[in-house]
């Protein structure tokens, strides 16, 4: 492999249940550690919206990435769970749509609407200015996200998923450095990566503070809550473009400093992977890479 074939941010991934998903421009592949100890790989060609002009247009492509994280992520998490249980449960069609819709609604309610409501109560009780209220809302949002990640990470099964997350980062970091993709080499590379979804969440929160502050005071609470929902797609698009730009120029001193909070947040979502976990991540990447270059 030659890492000069890579055009960032073409290659990314996601941790699964005893597995890793790797995504390229045209194909994705997933590898799973089966209960008998063997590694199973599955792959598919990306079609539909992934081949449309939307996937290439600045800003709009951020919405495609969001769908990728929700839709494809849900699909392959289900597949990885089936590999462990031996069942053949599928989430597709209307079931997939409503599952994603419910997950999205829950995230919006917990991380957008609830902080807005709490900040509005404090503003009413304390008489805070609109600027301080929006800043306070952003701080609450960030605290909720960090607390949620920390609490979820206490679960034994999730800790192992976070180890697969670390393996995914190490594998991509090793590839981008031109290293030989074997566990002994890949293990030497960092747990953190500038294109990680964890860092994206932090960027999203920061841009929400900026945007909502620019909008200024909205006295009516219902309209304020609706504004948070309506502006989420805009926040996603801007945050994605910033992350894409920053990850391509991460060696710049200023961007390296600005990316540090996101990298630090990844400490909550990654664990050091064992050799057997690295083998799964490498298998997923090699399968995807081979399909991308055939």
Secondary structure by P-SEA (a helix, b strand, c coil): ccccccccccccccccccbbbbbcccbbbbbbbccccbbbbbbbbbcccccccccccaaaaaaaaaaaacaaaaaaaaaaaaaaacccccccaaaaaaaaaaaaaaaaaaccaaaaaaaaaaaaaccccaaaaaaaaaaaaaaaaaaaaaaaaccaaaaaaaaaaaaaaaaaaaaaacccccaaaaaaccccccccaaaaaaaaaaaaaaaaaaacccccaaaaaaaaaaaaaaaaaaaaaaaaaaaaacccaaaaaaaaaaaaaaccccccccaaaaaaaaaaaaaaaaaacc
